[in-house]
Amino acid sequence: MTLENQGKKQQEIDLVFFSLSPQVLLQIGTGPVLLAMLGIRAYSELIESIGQSTEEILRGDRLPILPFPEPQKTHQINERIS
């Protein structure tokens, strides 16, 4: 083996049946990392929009006003029951 071939052989990563250079591994790994970053971004936007929707639903100005009985009426109702 010449020195040039030995240098190339040392740069490659030996697997069971074949060997890969670090550049090939970098190219293979770039796609999944970019997709994961896009997925995380979309997920965070989804969670933020769900939070805003929940906040809008639970905001008090759109809830109906519930008729609460006055304390005197409640006392009269309790007397009728007993």
C-alpha positions as CSV (number, residue, x, y, z in Angstrom):
1,M,0.0,0.0,0.0
2,T,1.2,3.5,-0.8
3,L,1.2,6.3,1.7
4,E,-1.8,7.9,-0.1
5,N,-3.9,4.7,0.2
6,Q,-2.9,4.3,3.9
7,G,-4.1,7.9,4.6
8,K,-7.4,7.3,2.9
9,K,-7.8,4.0,4.7
10,Q,-7.2,5.6,8.1
11,Q,-9.8,8.3,7.4
12,E,-12.5,5.8,6.7
13,I,-14.6,4.2,9.5
14,D,-14.6,0.4,9.2
15,L,-17.9,-1.3,9.6
16,V,-18.6,-5.0,9.3
17,F,-18.9,-5.3,5.5
18,F,-17.9,-1.9,4.3
19,S,-16.2,1.3,5.3
20,L,-17.5,4.9,5.2
21,S,-15.6,8.2,5.2
22,P,-16.6,10.9,7.8
23,Q,-17.9,13.1,4.9
24,V,-20.4,10.4,3.9
25,L,-21.5,10.0,7.5
26,L,-21.9,13.7,7.8
27,Q,-24.0,13.8,4.6
28,I,-26.2,11.0,5.8
29,G,-26.7,12.6,9.2
30,T,-27.5,16.1,8.0
31,G,-31.0,15.3,6.6
32,P,-32.4,13.8,9.8
33,V,-31.0,16.6,12.0
34,L,-32.6,19.2,9.7
35,L,-35.9,17.4,9.7
36,A,-35.8,17.1,13.5
37,M,-35.2,20.9,13.8
38,L,-38.1,21.6,11.5
39,G,-40.3,19.2,13.5
40,I,-39.4,20.8,16.8
41,R,-40.2,24.2,15.4
42,A,-43.6,23.1,14.1
43,Y,-44.3,21.4,17.4
44,S,-43.4,24.5,19.4
45,E,-45.7,26.6,17.2
46,L,-48.5,24.1,17.7
47,I,-48.1,24.1,21.4
48,E,-48.1,28.0,21.4
49,S,-51.3,28.2,19.3
50,I,-53.0,25.6,21.6
51,G,-52.0,27.7,24.6
52,Q,-53.4,30.9,23.0
53,S,-56.6,29.1,22.1
54,T,-57.0,27.8,25.6
55,E,-56.4,31.2,27.0
56,E,-59.0,32.7,24.7
57,I,-61.6,30.1,25.7
58,L,-61.0,30.5,29.4
59,R,-61.0,34.3,29.4
60,G,-63.8,35.6,31.6
61,D,-65.4,38.2,29.3
62,R,-67.1,35.6,27.1
63,L,-68.4,33.4,29.9
64,P,-72.1,33.8,30.7
65,I,-73.1,35.5,33.9
66,L,-74.4,32.8,36.2
67,P,-77.4,33.7,38.5
68,F,-76.2,33.1,42.0
69,P,-79.0,32.9,44.7
70,E,-78.9,35.6,47.3
71,P,-78.1,34.6,50.8
72,Q,-81.6,35.3,52.1
73,K,-83.2,33.1,49.4
74,T,-80.8,30.3,50.2
75,H,-81.7,30.6,53.9
76,Q,-85.4,30.4,53.0
77,I,-84.9,27.4,50.8
78,N,-83.0,25.6,53.6
79,E,-85.9,26.3,56.0
80,R,-88.4,24.8,53.6
81,I,-86.4,21.6,53.2
82,S,-86.0,21.0,57.0
